[in-house]
Amino acid sequence: MQKDNYKKKGFNKDFKKRPFRKKHNRADFYLEGCPEGVKVPDGESGTLERALKYLKRQLKDSEKLLLVKDRRYFEKPSAKRRKQMDRAIAMQKRYDKMMTRKDKSYQSWLVMTPRGAK
């Protein structure tokens, strides 16, 4: 019965299988001894894109990209210090504001009366 079903629906008996494709894992793309480099294992479609993806991740993790962006133009040391100080002041203001909001929620009033504190 089942052999006749595929004939009725118009299927051919010899289904073609897809060719076997080797899937690469992350270790195939990394170079030993070179933390900021990758290799492309073969010329199949998609492997170059995956290699670039892993390269971007490595550069981001090693912070080399940030150093290159910081050195794009010269900044005077006094300007660096001023920028760092402005950032520290802003962070301190934000922290102080958060702490005052937190303290207000736990605030309690104490009133002294002749009979005692209330």
Sine and cosine of phi, psi and omega as CSV:
sin_phi,cos_phi,sin_psi,cos_psi,sin_omega,cos_omega
0.00,0.00,-0.71,0.71,-0.08,-1.00
-0.94,0.34,-0.50,0.87,0.01,-1.00
-0.92,0.40,-0.52,0.85,-0.01,-1.00
-0.98,0.21,-0.37,0.93,-0.05,-1.00
-0.90,0.43,-0.67,0.74,-0.03,-1.00
-0.95,0.32,-0.44,0.90,0.06,-1.00
-0.95,0.32,-0.60,0.80,-0.01,-1.00
-0.93,0.37,-0.56,0.83,-0.06,-1.00
-1.00,0.08,-0.07,1.00,0.06,-1.00
1.00,-0.02,0.26,0.97,0.02,-1.00
-1.00,0.06,0.53,-0.85,0.16,-0.99
-1.00,0.06,0.45,-0.90,-0.05,-1.00
-0.96,0.29,-0.54,0.84,-0.07,-1.00
-1.00,-0.07,1.00,-0.01,0.06,-1.00
-0.97,0.24,0.69,-0.73,0.02,-1.00
-1.00,0.03,0.73,-0.68,0.03,-1.00
-1.00,0.05,0.47,-0.88,0.06,-1.00
-0.95,0.32,0.54,-0.84,0.04,-1.00
-0.93,0.37,0.54,-0.84,-0.03,-1.00
-0.95,0.32,0.78,-0.62,0.05,-1.00
-0.90,-0.44,0.79,-0.61,0.04,-1.00
-0.97,0.25,0.79,-0.62,0.06,-1.00
-1.00,-0.08,0.76,-0.65,-0.02,-1.00
-1.00,0.03,0.60,-0.80,0.11,-0.99
-0.99,-0.15,0.03,-1.00,-0.11,-0.99
-0.89,0.45,-0.56,0.83,-0.05,-1.00
-0.91,0.41,-0.42,0.91,0.00,-1.00
-0.93,0.37,-0.36,0.93,-0.09,-1.00
-1.00,-0.08,-0.33,0.94,-0.09,-1.00
-1.00,0.06,0.57,-0.82,0.07,-1.00
-0.99,-0.17,0.73,-0.68,0.03,-1.00
-0.97,0.26,0.71,-0.71,0.02,-1.00
0.99,0.14,-0.01,1.00,0.01,-1.00
-0.74,-0.67,1.00,-0.02,-0.10,-0.99
-0.94,0.35,-0.31,0.95,0.00,-1.00
-0.94,-0.35,0.59,0.81,0.01,-1.00
-0.59,-0.81,0.45,-0.89,0.06,-1.00
-0.73,-0.68,0.31,-0.95,0.08,-1.00
-0.86,-0.52,0.45,-0.89,0.06,-1.00
-0.98,-0.20,0.93,-0.37,-0.12,-0.99
-0.89,0.45,-0.61,0.79,-0.01,-1.00
-0.45,-0.89,0.02,-1.00,-0.08,-1.00
-0.99,-0.10,0.35,0.94,-0.01,-1.00
-0.95,0.32,0.33,-0.95,0.00,-1.00
-0.94,0.34,0.71,-0.70,0.04,-1.00
0.99,-0.15,-0.37,0.93,-0.04,-1.00
-0.96,0.30,-0.56,0.83,0.03,-1.00
-0.91,0.42,-0.66,0.75,0.01,-1.00
-0.90,0.43,-0.66,0.75,0.03,-1.00
-0.92,0.40,-0.61,0.80,0.03,-1.00
-0.90,0.44,-0.67,0.75,0.04,-1.00
-0.90,0.43,-0.60,0.80,0.04,-1.00
-0.88,0.47,-0.71,0.71,0.01,-1.00
-0.93,0.37,-0.58,0.82,0.03,-1.00
-0.90,0.43,-0.70,0.71,0.03,-1.00
-0.87,0.49,-0.66,0.75,0.01,-1.00
-0.90,0.45,-0.66,0.75,0.00,-1.00
-0.91,0.41,-0.67,0.74,0.02,-1.00
-0.90,0.43,-0.60,0.80,0.01,-1.00
-0.93,0.37,-0.66,0.75,-0.01,-1.00
-0.94,0.35,-0.59,0.81,-0.03,-1.00
-1.00,0.10,-0.10,1.00,0.04,-1.00
0.88,0.47,0.35,0.94,0.08,-1.00
-0.93,0.37,-0.59,0.81,-0.02,-1.00
-0.90,0.43,-0.62,0.78,0.03,-1.00
-0.91,0.42,-0.63,0.78,0.03,-1.00
-0.90,0.44,-0.65,0.76,0.02,-1.00
-0.91,0.42,-0.66,0.75,0.01,-1.00
-0.92,0.39,-0.60,0.80,0.02,-1.00
-0.93,0.38,-0.55,0.84,-0.03,-1.00
-1.00,0.00,0.20,0.98,-0.02,-1.00
-0.89,0.45,-0.58,0.82,0.04,-1.00
-0.62,-0.79,0.38,-0.93,-0.03,-1.00
-0.99,0.15,0.70,-0.72,0.07,-1.00
-0.82,-0.58,0.76,-0.65,-0.03,-1.00
-0.89,0.46,0.55,-0.84,0.02,-1.00
-0.86,0.51,-0.57,0.82,0.01,-1.00
-0.92,0.38,-0.59,0.81,0.03,-1.00
-0.93,0.37,-0.60,0.80,0.05,-1.00
-0.89,0.45,-0.71,0.70,0.00,-1.00
-0.90,0.45,-0.66,0.75,0.01,-1.00
-0.90,0.44,-0.67,0.74,0.03,-1.00
-0.89,0.45,-0.67,0.74,0.01,-1.00
-0.91,0.42,-0.65,0.76,0.00,-1.00
-0.92,0.39,-0.67,0.74,0.03,-1.00
-0.88,0.48,-0.65,0.76,0.03,-1.00
-0.91,0.42,-0.67,0.74,0.01,-1.00
-0.90,0.43,-0.64,0.77,0.02,-1.00
-0.90,0.43,-0.69,0.72,0.01,-1.00
-0.89,0.45,-0.67,0.74,0.02,-1.00
-0.90,0.43,-0.63,0.77,0.01,-1.00
-0.92,0.40,-0.65,0.76,0.05,-1.00
-0.89,0.46,-0.68,0.73,0.02,-1.00
-0.89,0.46,-0.67,0.74,0.02,-1.00
-0.91,0.41,-0.68,0.73,0.01,-1.00
-0.89,0.46,-0.67,0.75,0.01,-1.00
-0.89,0.45,-0.65,0.76,0.02,-1.00
-0.91,0.41,-0.65,0.76,-0.01,-1.00
-0.93,0.36,-0.59,0.80,0.03,-1.00
-0.92,0.39,-0.62,0.78,0.07,-1.00
-0.90,0.44,-0.64,0.77,0.00,-1.00
-0.93,0.38,-0.63,0.77,0.00,-1.00
-0.93,0.37,-0.56,0.83,0.00,-1.00
-0.91,0.42,-0.52,0.85,-0.02,-1.00
-0.95,0.31,-0.43,0.90,0.02,-1.00
-0.98,-0.21,0.24,0.97,-0.11,-0.99
-0.97,0.25,0.68,-0.74,0.07,-1.00
-0.70,-0.72,0.57,-0.82,-0.03,-1.00
-0.98,-0.21,0.61,-0.79,0.03,-1.00
-0.86,-0.51,0.85,-0.53,-0.01,-1.00
-0.91,-0.42,0.77,-0.64,0.02,-1.00
-1.00,-0.05,0.83,-0.56,0.04,-1.00
-0.86,-0.51,0.21,-0.98,0.02,-1.00
-0.87,0.49,-0.45,0.89,0.00,-1.00
-1.00,0.06,-0.18,0.98,0.01,-1.00
0.68,-0.73,-0.15,-0.99,-0.03,-1.00
-1.00,0.09,0.60,-0.80,0.06,-1.00
-0.81,-0.59,0.00,0.00,0.00,0.00
